[in-house]
Amino acid sequence: MSAAGAGSGTAPGMAGGSAAEIARQRLAKARLLVSSLEAGRESEANALAREVAGMRDLGEELGRITRELHDALAELRVDPRISELAANEIPDAREKLSWVLTLTEQAAHTVINAVEEGLPLASRLAAHDTADEPLRADAQRLHQLLSDILMAQSFQDLTGQAIRRVIEVSGELEKQLALLLHRSGARAGEPPAAKDVAPGAEKMRGQDEVDDLLSGLGF
Amino acid sequence: MNKDMRILVVDDFSTMRRIIRNLLREIGFQNIQEADDGNTAWPMLQASEFDFLVTDWNMPGMPGIDLLKAVRADDRLKTLPVLMVTAEAKREQIVEAAQAGVNGYIVKPFTAETLREKLDRIFARLEATAAEAAS
């Protein structure tokens, strides 16, 4: 990047002193500034203040920051981990979280189905003509336990909201990383060696697919 | 409490809708319908008579607080009792809901007993105001 070279090249007078030397000189000037302020020597104080402020050259600072940014971006470009993260791992993690969401929802529905069938049964038992007192008490207790199981399924709503949020945030992260890679010149869409692993890493969608695969392999 | 009243339950999670529906059924309410966010609930509220609205806060599309505000701003619906059942437990949110005219606020996770209690309180208060207005 030419701006970096230009920045350091045009740095005026101050470039000669080391950083420690500049710091020492600034401190000395600042002390003078304080004493002239205390003594009420306004114009002298103003001049000193301007001097102190000017001792660190802005152009030089800008040049340094630009160089650092440039180096950091160049490092990004050569680090395949970053583009691997943006192109594969974060999307994969998001997919896994969605899967957790789906699976817990299905499980919760399965439990609620059973509870919906069980609750009226427990009520009917508790109210049955032939039920004696201990049986009635048991049926009521059973009803209570089924209600507790029902209420416990609300975990799916609460954890689901949290998981949705994480999916959202990692999507944003993925987008920002891709943008950064794009700006640094790398192409996030072409991660190193990503496609090589794809066939072996393909995921089976259930026991049937696993069985099909195995029988295809001669098991 | 009139056990025949029509109740609309609004929540984006189908599990939570079923839980609330079952709890209401246990209390004795049979006339329950569901919607998955404010956008779905609004035309239902417009199209038919509901006596009670139970809504979540955080939903994609139209959140519960907006639904509550829309209900209170609507001439026909403005007196509809609204119970909020939500994981949003921040003080300013509860205040916002109260200022928007919510009748009750339950924080998830909750118990069946909490729901029963809040329903009792909401309808006792409504009956008291109705009696006051009549006298």
Boltz contact constraints between the chains, C-beta under 6 A:
constraints:
  - contact:
      token1: [A, 108]
      token2: [B, 15]
      max_distance: 6.0
  - contact:
      token1: [A, 112]
      token2: [B, 18]
      max_distance: 6.0
  - contact:
      token1: [A, 147]
      token2: [B, 112]
      max_distance: 6.0
  - contact:
      token1: [A, 150]
      token2: [B, 19]
      max_distance: 6.0
  - contact:
      token1: [A, 150]
      token2: [B, 22]
      max_distance: 6.0
  - contact:
      token1: [A, 153]
      token2: [B, 15]
      max_distance: 6.0
  - contact:
      token1: [A, 153]
      token2: [B, 19]
      max_distance: 6.0
  - contact:
      token1: [A, 154]
      token2: [B, 19]
      max_distance: 6.0
  - contact:
      token1: [A, 154]
      token2: [B, 108]
      max_distance: 6.0
  - contact:
      token1: [A, 154]
      token2: [B, 109]
      max_distance: 6.0
  - contact:
      token1: [A, 156]
      token2: [B, 15]
      max_distance: 6.0
  - contact:
      token1: [A, 157]
      token2: [B, 13]
      max_distance: 6.0
  - contact:
      token1: [A, 157]
      token2: [B, 15]
      max_distance: 6.0
  - contact:
      token1: [A, 157]
      token2: [B, 16]
      max_distance: 6.0
  - contact:
      token1: [A, 158]
      token2: [B, 87]
      max_distance: 6.0
  - contact:
      token1: [A, 160]
      token2: [B, 13]
      max_distance: 6.0
